[in-house]
Amino acid sequence: MTLLVALLLAAGPAKLLPGATGKVCIDCHGDFQQKMKKAFVHTPVKSQQCTGCHNPHASQHGKLLSADADKVCSTCHAAIAPAQPKSAHRPVAEGKCASCHDPHSSENRFELVAAGNQLCASCHKALVEQATGAKVAHRPVEQGGCISCHDSHGSAKAEHLLKQEEKALCLSCHKPGGPGFAKAHGNYAVAQSRCTGCHDPHGSDRKGMLYNTVHKPVASAQCTECHLPPSPGKPAMLKAQGVALCTDCHKQQIATMLGKARVHQAVIDPNACLNCHSPHAARDRGLLRGKLTQVCGTCHGDTIARQERSPTPHAPVRDGNCATCHDPHSSDNVLMMKRASTIDTCGSCHDYQKHTSHPIGEKLKDPRNRNLTLDCLSCHRVHGTEYKHMVPFPTTTDLCVKCHEGFKR
């Protein structure tokens, strides 16, 4: 760094001569003439106060900013997001204001880089396409877009950037006292229920905006299959709790699950089926409460996190297909594996004989532990490691010499 630059940086934000302001800048930055003609111009730009954000001489930050981008914006917009949010929009949390806003000017309000739902779709494409293309659309999405329910910067009241806690938000539009509302819900008192247990707030192809996968009793309006008859003013009561309730319809499946040598803890738990499945409707197949990585990750978060750090992702874990290798309910094999042999499990996707000429099999003992045989897990960790090819050491040499000690240098 030259002495001149060092002195300029030490001096802090520069002040232009009286009357100069942004006119001096525009002499070189001619493209700003066009920016000034756009419908919405950022106040410092409109007033030609370029030094409000930029140091005209030198800077330790990109684009000659006088500080990190988020700190520059917070100089004027400190209160744009809650101080202690229950949920924060990632660009805001990461200080990437320019992901959504053009700092100079735009044809859109608030200097947004795109308008309305189009902006949200740049990150949330699938969700916006669902919301705008559903056969049964949610009216707030049609009329006001995503910001009808979500705060784009952060929410001090609820998860998922919701402007209010979920039930309060739904009841701000939907009044449960009307006869139509009661009839649609079998005359059960549902005002205090979680609406998204049955309804997709982003729109659906099913009547009533129900999720695409609906539990058969719900689809046929047979609520009394699981609940006691409705009682005015009282919440819906279940006929039984946990597995005892599900057994009435799923007796054979449950008997098969409990009859195996190893049963998943989630199945033994008193809450049983509801640990993983929604009782009414769900976005995902099998009435799962979410994608498998989300459902399984509720208990196995360390496994999901390990995969995310792996430079060579294992496709079933990466794609959330845990059930490719594991039975989520029960199994006669260790670790709830669908197949007894590790080699057979891996071989269902990988032709290991073409993958490597290294001998593996039940007759070959692992020299590191004579209680183990050589198989795929002798060299790979199926949920990923910090190293390539899911091996537990930085290099192939480091791996091999653990057994072939004669090759150590």
ABEGO torsion letter per residue (X at the ends): XBAAAAAAAAAEBBBBBBGAEAAAAAAABAAAAAAAABABBBAAAAAGBAAAABBAABBABBGGBABBAAAAAAAAAAAABBABBABBBAAAAAGBAAAABBAABBABBGGBABBEAAAAAAABAAAAAAAAABABBBAAAAAAEAAAABBAAEBAABBGGBABBAAAAAAAABBAABAAAAAAAGGBBAAABBAAAABBAAEBABBGGBBABBBAAAAAGBAAAABBBBBBGBBBBBABBEAAAAAAAAAAAAAAAAABABBBAAAABAAEAAAABBAABBABBGGBAEBAAAAAAAAAAAAAAAAAABABBBAAAAAGBAAAABBAABBABBGGBABABAAAAAAAABBAAAABABBBEAABBBAABAABBBBAAAABBAAEBABBGGBABABAAAAAAAABAAABX
